[in-house]
Amino acid sequence: MVFLKAYLKAFPKCLPIIVAPASILLTWEDEFKKWDIGVPFHNLSNPELSGKEHPDAVETFDMSNTQHDVHETRMAKLISWFKEASILGISYNLFGKKCQDKKKHENVKEREGNCDMRKVLLNSPGLIVLDEGHTPRNQRSHIWKVFSKLQTQKRIILSGTPFQNNFWELYSTLSLVKPSFPNTIPPELKSFCQNQGYKSSKKCNWEPVLLNKTRDPSDDQIKKFKLLMDPFVHVHKGAILESKLPGLRDCLVTLKAGSLQNEILKSIKRSQNTIFNFERKVALTSVHPSLFLECALSEEEKSALDKDHLEKIRLNPHEGVKTKFLFEFVRLCDAFHEKVLVFSQFRAPLQLIKDQLNSAFKWTEGKEVLVMSGEDPPKVKQSVIHSFNDENCQAKVLLASTKACSEGISLVGASRVVLLDVVWNPSVERQAISRAYRIGQKKVVYTYHLLAEGTTEEEKYGKQAEKDRLSELVFSAKNAANNDGKSKSSAVNFEDRVLDEMTKHEKLKGIFVKCVVLRKERDVV
């Protein structure tokens, strides 16, 4: 915000615009209100007037009426943006929708209105900031194609995880922030980005803690790529967080499933399922055996299971190794007055955990248990965030969707973060951890990656390590001056009294295969 204020002071007619996910725009809006830097912020994705609109833009409005047409409200904000030095905010979805080509089914009024807004958004901004700037990274996606038509010369991309899956995505993102970048890439390096940036067919060894240090022939190509992007890519490591926050302790917990759960896990055949169905079955069943019923089952699988028994044990957390861990973990955290943030990429495990907590502790949604999913409107998400971060709130646990709630929002009310399942993209997990480990956090943050022993979750986590290695190769040691060597060691030496008590408990210690503190550099930003 300080930069934008200074930039507007130097170039008052530059018409800056911030593009971000809708929920993060509300955070931007809150921050502008909180700090009141004297620069109006117009959130185009918010259907309500903010009160900061220019008088000329709202002179035709009946201000006694709190309900206004969405198109009129947006036009009032656009006019205000043009009338005085201010900042326009818009979500990726709305930007893509308003900047798409004309649709045949639109009526004349809609077509003219969208056409005008399309011209304004693509041609008028003198400065554009893309928050979570890795969002437009697929050249085949609509949003990437829209941004490729942008006429703005001055562009800034903000991202804590610019390397998502492979080098072609990173190349595509950098091509948006600097359109001339592709012209600087030699043909062989561009070919490497397209075809060899991430060898998805390469089988990675199960190396859960340390990154693979074996030299790869492609490392030389990566170094060349890094040299080309160095002049315009600025990397800020975690030193600023480490100097201002109590610390971070990142732990990998491998758990041993019970006999029934293990039997079902072993019965899931990769050859009999699509990749998605296979991974979903393993992920859900590794949480609790009853979740196997939530999957698309074959006739053979249906005939082999005892449906009545699985339904009967549904509310018993001790029947599933991850629910057993989480149940006891939450109970101990509550005793120590620490809030827990639980992430899963699937809805069913979160619903099950909510039901189990209600059954065992009589905790109800909206009080002790809060839930946040991708289907929630931005304002509902914002309300949940405020409640959870309120020290006086009754909330003890927040159950959140990994994909929908892992970017841009602040959940510093939690000091314990549990990742129920493994995702292919390691940056998604880093972003999830960053919801709690960020400015405003007053406690050491403890994170737990849960794996079920003997399942493909172990292999999947190993492949995450390879992606992390590639990301580190590109972004480590860049702007090394940011790290003065005086930062903390990410709290790796901090004791974890909750986990220690669980691993020593006579009735719980049998579920633990190993608990390892992750000592690799993880830039949680």
GIGILIN-V433112 format. One record per residue. N is the residue number from 0. RES is the residue in three letters. PHI is phi in degrees with one decimal (* if undefined). NEAR is the number of other ideal C-beta (glycine too) atoms within 8 Angstrom. D_CENTER is the distance of its C-alpha to the mean C-alpha in whole Angstrom. Layout:
n: [N,N]
res: [RES,RES]
phi: [PHI,PHI]
near: [NEAR,NEAR]
d_center: [D_CENTER,D_CENTER]
This chain:
n: [0,1,2,3,4,5,6,7,8,9,10,11,12,13,14,15,16,17,18,19,20,21,22,23,24,25,26,27,28,29,30,31,32,33,34,35,36,37,38,39,40,41,42,43,44,45,46,47,48,49,50,51,52,53,54,55,56,57,58,59,60,61,62,63,64,65,66,67,68,69,70,71,72,73,74,75,76,77,78,79,80,81,82,83,84,85,86,87,88,89,90,91,92,93,94,95,96,97,98,99,100,101,102,103,104,105,106,107,108,109,110,111,112,113,114,115,116,117,118,119,120,121,122,123,124,125,126,127,128,129,130,131,132,133,134,135,136,137,138,139,140,141,142,143,144,145,146,147,148,149,150,151,152,153,154,155,156,157,158,159,160,161,162,163,164,165,166,167,168,169,170,171,172,173,174,175,176,177,178,179,180,181,182,183,184,185,186,187,188,189,190,191,192,193,194,195,196,197,198,199,200,201,202,203,204,205,206,207,208,209,210,211,212,213,214,215,216,217,218,219,220,221,222,223,224,225,226,227,228,229,230,231,232,233,234,235,236,237,238,239,240,241,242,243,244,245,246,247,248,249,250,251,252,253,254,255,256,257,258,259,260,261,262,263,264,265,266,267,268,269,270,271,272,273,274,275,276,277,278,279,280,281,282,283,284,285,286,287,288,289,290,291,292,293,294,295,296,297,298,299,300,301,302,303,304,305,306,307,308,309,310,311,312,313,314,315,316,317,318,319,320,321,322,323,324,325,326,327,328,329,330,331,332,333,334,335,336,337,338,339,340,341,342,343,344,345,346,347,348,349,350,351,352,353,354,355,356,357,358,359,360,361,362,363,364,365,366,367,368,369,370,371,372,373,374,375,376,377,378,379,380,381,382,383,384,385,386,387,388,389,390,391,392,393,394,395,396,397,398,399,400,401,402,403,404,405,406,407,408,409,410,411,412,413,414,415,416,417,418,419,420,421,422,423,424,425,426,427,428,429,430,431,432,433,434,435,436,437,438,439,440,441,442,443,444,445,446,447,448,449,450,451,452,453,454,455,456,457,458,459,460,461,462,463,464,465,466,467,468,469,470,471,472,473,474,475,476,477,478,479,480,481,482,483,484,485,486,487,488,489,490,491,492,493,494,495,496,497,498,499,500,501,502,503,504,505,506,507,508,509,510,511,512,513,514,515,516,517,518,519,520,521,522,523,524]
res: [MET,VAL,PHE,LEU,LYS,ALA,TYR,LEU,LYS,ALA,PHE,PRO,LYS,CYS,LEU,PRO,ILE,ILE,VAL,ALA,PRO,ALA,SER,ILE,LEU,LEU,THR,TRP,GLU,ASP,GLU,PHE,LYS,LYS,TRP,ASP,ILE,GLY,VAL,PRO,PHE,HIS,ASN,LEU,SER,ASN,PRO,GLU,LEU,SER,GLY,LYS,GLU,HIS,PRO,ASP,ALA,VAL,GLU,THR,PHE,ASP,MET,SER,ASN,THR,GLN,HIS,ASP,VAL,HIS,GLU,THR,ARG,MET,ALA,LYS,LEU,ILE,SER,TRP,PHE,LYS,GLU,ALA,SER,ILE,LEU,GLY,ILE,SER,TYR,ASN,LEU,PHE,GLY,LYS,LYS,CYS,GLN,ASP,LYS,LYS,LYS,HIS,GLU,ASN,VAL,LYS,GLU,ARG,GLU,GLY,ASN,CYS,ASP,MET,ARG,LYS,VAL,LEU,LEU,ASN,SER,PRO,GLY,LEU,ILE,VAL,LEU,ASP,GLU,GLY,HIS,THR,PRO,ARG,ASN,GLN,ARG,SER,HIS,ILE,TRP,LYS,VAL,PHE,SER,LYS,LEU,GLN,THR,GLN,LYS,ARG,ILE,ILE,LEU,SER,GLY,THR,PRO,PHE,GLN,ASN,ASN,PHE,TRP,GLU,LEU,TYR,SER,THR,LEU,SER,LEU,VAL,LYS,PRO,SER,PHE,PRO,ASN,THR,ILE,PRO,PRO,GLU,LEU,LYS,SER,PHE,CYS,GLN,ASN,GLN,GLY,TYR,LYS,SER,SER,LYS,LYS,CYS,ASN,TRP,GLU,PRO,VAL,LEU,LEU,ASN,LYS,THR,ARG,ASP,PRO,SER,ASP,ASP,GLN,ILE,LYS,LYS,PHE,LYS,LEU,LEU,MET,ASP,PRO,PHE,VAL,HIS,VAL,HIS,LYS,GLY,ALA,ILE,LEU,GLU,SER,LYS,LEU,PRO,GLY,LEU,ARG,ASP,CYS,LEU,VAL,THR,LEU,LYS,ALA,GLY,SER,LEU,GLN,ASN,GLU,ILE,LEU,LYS,SER,ILE,LYS,ARG,SER,GLN,ASN,THR,ILE,PHE,ASN,PHE,GLU,ARG,LYS,VAL,ALA,LEU,THR,SER,VAL,HIS,PRO,SER,LEU,PHE,LEU,GLU,CYS,ALA,LEU,SER,GLU,GLU,GLU,LYS,SER,ALA,LEU,ASP,LYS,ASP,HIS,LEU,GLU,LYS,ILE,ARG,LEU,ASN,PRO,HIS,GLU,GLY,VAL,LYS,THR,LYS,PHE,LEU,PHE,GLU,PHE,VAL,ARG,LEU,CYS,ASP,ALA,PHE,HIS,GLU,LYS,VAL,LEU,VAL,PHE,SER,GLN,PHE,ARG,ALA,PRO,LEU,GLN,LEU,ILE,LYS,ASP,GLN,LEU,ASN,SER,ALA,PHE,LYS,TRP,THR,GLU,GLY,LYS,GLU,VAL,LEU,VAL,MET,SER,GLY,GLU,ASP,PRO,PRO,LYS,VAL,LYS,GLN,SER,VAL,ILE,HIS,SER,PHE,ASN,ASP,GLU,ASN,CYS,GLN,ALA,LYS,VAL,LEU,LEU,ALA,SER,THR,LYS,ALA,CYS,SER,GLU,GLY,ILE,SER,LEU,VAL,GLY,ALA,SER,ARG,VAL,VAL,LEU,LEU,ASP,VAL,VAL,TRP,ASN,PRO,SER,VAL,GLU,ARG,GLN,ALA,ILE,SER,ARG,ALA,TYR,ARG,ILE,GLY,GLN,LYS,LYS,VAL,VAL,TYR,THR,TYR,HIS,LEU,LEU,ALA,GLU,GLY,THR,THR,GLU,GLU,GLU,LYS,TYR,GLY,LYS,GLN,ALA,GLU,LYS,ASP,ARG,LEU,SER,GLU,LEU,VAL,PHE,SER,ALA,LYS,ASN,ALA,ALA,ASN,ASN,ASP,GLY,LYS,SER,LYS,SER,SER,ALA,VAL,ASN,PHE,GLU,ASP,ARG,VAL,LEU,ASP,GLU,MET,THR,LYS,HIS,GLU,LYS,LEU,LYS,GLY,ILE,PHE,VAL,LYS,CYS,VAL,VAL,LEU,ARG,LYS,GLU,ARG,ASP,VAL,VAL]
phi: [*,-63.3,-61.3,-63.4,-64.4,-66.2,-66.2,-65.6,-66.5,-77.9,-131.4,-63.3,-108.6,-79.2,52.2,-75.9,-136.9,-113.2,-110.2,-156.1,-56.9,-54.4,-67.3,-73.5,-61.1,-64.8,-66.2,-56.5,-61.0,-62.8,-67.1,-64.5,-67.4,-63.7,-91.3,44.5,-80.9,86.5,-120.8,-63.4,-120.1,-107.8,-87.2,-67.5,-86.2,-92.0,-71.1,-103.0,-71.5,-92.6,93.9,-98.8,-68.3,-68.8,-53.8,-66.0,-79.9,-117.8,-65.2,-91.8,-80.9,-87.2,-69.2,-76.6,-94.2,-82.8,-103.7,-127.1,-60.7,-59.9,-62.7,-64.9,-63.1,-65.6,-66.4,-62.3,-70.8,-63.8,-63.8,-61.4,-63.1,-76.6,-73.6,-143.4,-62.2,-157.4,-122.0,-103.5,-114.7,-152.7,-78.8,-59.2,-62.1,-69.4,-60.3,-63.4,-68.5,-76.4,-102.5,-76.0,-66.0,-58.1,-102.6,-65.4,-82.2,-73.2,-79.4,-60.4,-63.3,-63.3,-65.1,-65.8,-64.1,-68.1,-64.2,-62.6,-67.3,-59.6,-63.4,-63.6,-69.0,-85.6,-112.3,-86.4,-59.9,-91.4,-148.1,-127.9,-116.6,-102.0,-82.1,52.5,-67.0,-79.0,-58.5,-85.6,-125.0,-105.1,-64.7,-88.3,-79.1,-63.0,-67.1,-67.3,-63.0,-65.0,-67.7,-68.9,-93.8,-64.0,-96.0,-61.0,-85.7,-92.8,-133.2,-130.4,-113.3,-108.7,-157.6,-84.3,-139.4,-65.5,-90.0,-98.7,-126.4,-159.4,-76.0,-68.3,-64.0,-63.7,-57.0,-65.8,-64.3,-65.8,-67.5,-78.2,-71.4,-138.3,-57.1,-82.7,-57.0,-57.2,-71.8,-93.0,-90.2,-61.6,-54.5,-68.4,-75.3,-64.0,-63.3,-60.9,-60.7,-71.8,-112.0,-127.0,-58.7,-135.3,-79.0,-65.9,-82.1,-73.9,-83.5,-94.7,-68.9,-75.5,-120.5,-71.9,-111.5,-97.0,-69.6,-68.2,-91.6,-65.0,-68.6,-109.3,-55.4,-73.3,-58.6,-65.0,-64.8,-63.9,-64.5,-64.8,-60.8,-62.0,-63.1,-72.4,-92.8,-52.7,-61.9,-124.7,-108.2,-109.2,-105.3,-116.1,-76.1,-81.8,-60.3,-64.4,-71.7,-63.7,-81.2,-110.8,-112.4,-60.7,146.8,-135.0,-125.4,-104.5,-128.4,-101.1,-119.4,-98.5,-116.6,-101.2,-72.7,-72.1,-61.2,-64.5,-61.9,-64.5,-62.5,-67.8,-59.1,-71.1,-79.6,-77.9,-98.7,-61.1,-69.2,-99.0,-135.5,-68.7,-57.5,-63.8,-63.2,-62.2,-65.6,-65.9,-62.0,-64.3,-62.5,-69.7,-67.5,-69.6,-81.8,-159.5,-59.6,-65.7,-71.1,-60.3,-68.6,-82.1,-95.0,-80.1,-99.2,-79.1,-61.8,-64.6,-67.8,-64.6,-72.2,-88.5,-105.3,-98.8,-60.9,-60.4,-67.0,-62.9,-68.2,-67.1,-92.7,-53.5,-87.1,-95.7,-64.4,-74.6,-82.1,-119.2,-67.8,-77.3,-69.8,-64.1,-58.3,-66.2,-58.8,-69.7,-64.0,-62.6,-61.3,-69.7,-61.7,-63.0,-65.1,-92.9,59.7,-121.2,-87.0,-117.5,-111.5,-113.6,-110.5,-146.7,-82.4,-118.0,-76.8,-58.2,-62.2,-66.7,-64.5,-63.7,-62.9,-59.5,-66.2,-68.0,-65.9,-67.8,-67.6,-85.2,-111.4,64.6,-79.9,-115.5,-67.5,97.4,-116.7,-74.9,-117.8,-112.3,-129.9,-137.8,-128.9,-68.7,-83.0,-71.2,-61.4,-51.5,-70.5,-68.1,-58.8,-62.7,-65.2,-63.1,-60.3,-61.1,-64.1,-64.7,-80.9,-76.1,-62.9,-91.3,-75.0,-75.5,-59.8,-114.9,-138.4,-119.0,-99.2,-132.6,-73.9,-58.9,-70.7,-82.0,-123.1,-100.7,-125.2,76.5,-96.7,-107.5,-127.7,-72.2,-66.3,-94.0,-115.5,-127.7,-124.5,-114.3,-103.3,-68.5,-135.1,-102.8,-105.5,-68.5,-94.9,-64.8,-66.1,-65.4,-67.1,-62.4,-64.1,-62.3,-61.4,-69.9,-67.0,-100.3,-89.2,-156.4,-55.2,111.4,-73.6,-107.0,-124.5,-65.1,-98.1,-110.6,-120.1,-136.3,-95.3,-94.2,-125.4,-95.5,-59.5,77.5,-110.1,-70.4,-60.6,-67.3,-63.1,-62.9,-66.7,-62.9,-70.1,-57.3,-60.0,-67.9,-64.4,-61.1,-61.8,-64.7,-62.4,-63.5,-63.3,-79.5,-108.2,-74.6,67.5,-78.6,53.3,-58.5,-64.5,-65.8,-107.8,-90.1,80.3,-101.8,-74.4,-74.2,-96.4,54.0,63.2,-66.2,-95.6,-73.4,-77.0,-115.7,-67.5,-69.2,-66.1,-59.4,-66.8,-68.5,-69.7,-94.8,-69.4,-58.7,-89.4,-114.8,-60.4,-68.8,-83.8,-90.5,-88.4,-162.6,-128.5,-127.6,-75.5,-78.0,-99.9,-72.2,-69.1,-122.6,-80.8,-88.0,-130.8]
near: [9,6,6,11,11,8,11,14,6,6,8,7,6,11,11,14,13,13,12,14,12,11,11,13,17,14,12,14,13,9,9,13,7,6,7,6,8,4,12,10,12,15,13,12,11,9,4,5,10,12,4,8,14,9,6,7,12,11,6,3,10,4,5,3,7,3,3,9,5,7,7,9,12,10,9,13,16,13,12,15,11,7,8,6,6,12,14,14,15,14,12,11,8,11,13,11,7,11,11,9,3,7,7,4,3,9,5,6,6,8,11,8,9,11,9,8,12,11,9,9,13,10,6,9,12,11,14,13,12,16,12,12,14,13,9,15,11,8,6,4,9,7,11,14,9,13,10,8,8,11,6,9,5,8,12,10,12,8,9,9,12,11,12,11,7,9,14,9,13,15,15,13,15,11,11,16,12,9,6,6,14,9,5,6,12,6,6,7,12,11,9,13,14,8,6,10,13,9,6,5,4,6,5,11,6,8,10,11,8,8,10,10,5,4,5,5,5,10,9,7,11,12,9,10,15,11,7,10,11,8,4,8,9,5,8,8,9,10,11,8,12,11,9,6,12,8,11,12,14,11,14,14,13,13,14,9,12,8,5,8,15,10,8,12,14,7,8,11,7,7,4,6,10,5,6,6,10,13,10,10,12,14,13,15,15,14,14,15,12,12,14,13,10,6,11,3,9,6,6,7,9,9,6,6,11,5,8,6,7,13,9,6,10,10,8,7,12,7,13,15,13,13,15,13,13,13,13,11,14,12,9,11,13,9,6,8,4,11,13,14,14,14,14,13,9,10,8,9,14,15,8,14,12,12,10,13,14,12,6,9,7,5,10,8,8,5,8,10,16,12,11,13,11,7,4,10,5,11,7,8,14,12,8,13,12,8,10,14,11,9,5,3,9,5,14,11,14,17,12,16,13,15,8,11,15,12,8,9,11,9,13,10,11,15,10,15,17,13,14,11,14,11,10,7,10,11,12,12,14,14,12,13,15,11,16,14,13,11,6,6,12,5,7,10,18,12,15,12,13,12,14,14,10,8,10,9,13,13,10,11,14,13,10,14,16,13,13,12,10,13,12,10,11,12,10,7,3,9,8,6,5,10,8,7,4,4,10,7,6,11,12,8,4,8,4,9,7,13,12,9,9,14,10,6,9,4,5,11,10,6,9,13,6,7,10,8,9,10,6,9,5,9,9,11,10]
d_center: [22,25,25,25,28,30,29,30,33,34,33,34,34,31,29,25,22,19,16,13,11,13,12,11,15,16,15,17,20,20,20,23,24,24,25,28,28,31,29,28,24,25,22,23,20,22,25,27,29,28,31,31,32,35,38,39,36,37,41,41,39,40,38,40,38,34,33,33,32,29,30,33,30,28,31,32,29,29,33,32,30,33,35,34,32,28,25,23,20,19,16,15,16,20,20,20,22,25,25,26,30,32,32,35,35,34,37,39,37,34,34,36,33,30,32,33,29,28,31,30,26,27,30,30,27,29,25,22,18,15,12,9,12,11,11,14,15,17,21,22,19,20,18,19,23,23,21,24,27,26,29,27,28,26,22,20,16,14,11,10,9,12,13,11,14,17,19,20,17,17,21,20,17,20,22,21,21,24,26,29,27,28,31,31,30,33,33,33,29,28,29,28,24,25,26,26,23,21,24,22,25,26,26,24,26,25,24,21,22,23,22,25,27,30,30,29,31,28,28,30,29,25,27,29,26,25,28,28,24,25,27,24,21,21,19,19,18,17,21,20,18,21,23,22,20,22,20,18,19,17,19,19,21,23,25,28,28,32,34,33,30,31,33,31,28,31,32,29,30,28,31,31,28,26,23,20,23,24,20,20,23,22,19,20,24,23,21,25,27,28,24,26,28,25,25,27,30,33,37,37,34,35,39,38,36,37,35,37,36,33,33,35,33,29,29,30,27,30,30,27,26,22,23,26,24,22,25,27,24,23,27,27,24,26,29,28,26,22,20,17,14,13,10,12,11,14,16,19,18,17,20,22,21,22,25,26,25,27,30,30,30,30,27,26,23,23,25,24,21,18,16,13,12,11,15,15,17,15,18,18,14,16,18,17,15,18,20,18,18,22,24,27,24,25,22,22,19,15,14,11,9,6,6,7,6,3,3,7,9,11,12,15,17,16,17,17,13,14,12,15,14,14,11,13,10,10,8,5,7,8,5,5,9,8,8,12,13,13,17,18,18,21,21,21,17,18,15,16,15,18,20,23,26,27,25,23,20,22,22,18,17,20,19,15,18,20,16,16,20,19,17,19,22,21,19,21,24,23,25,26,28,24,25,28,29,29,25,25,24,21,23,24,27,26,27,25,28,26,25,29,31,29,30,33,34,37,35,31,32,33,29,28,29,27,25,24,22,20,22,20,19,15,14,12,11]
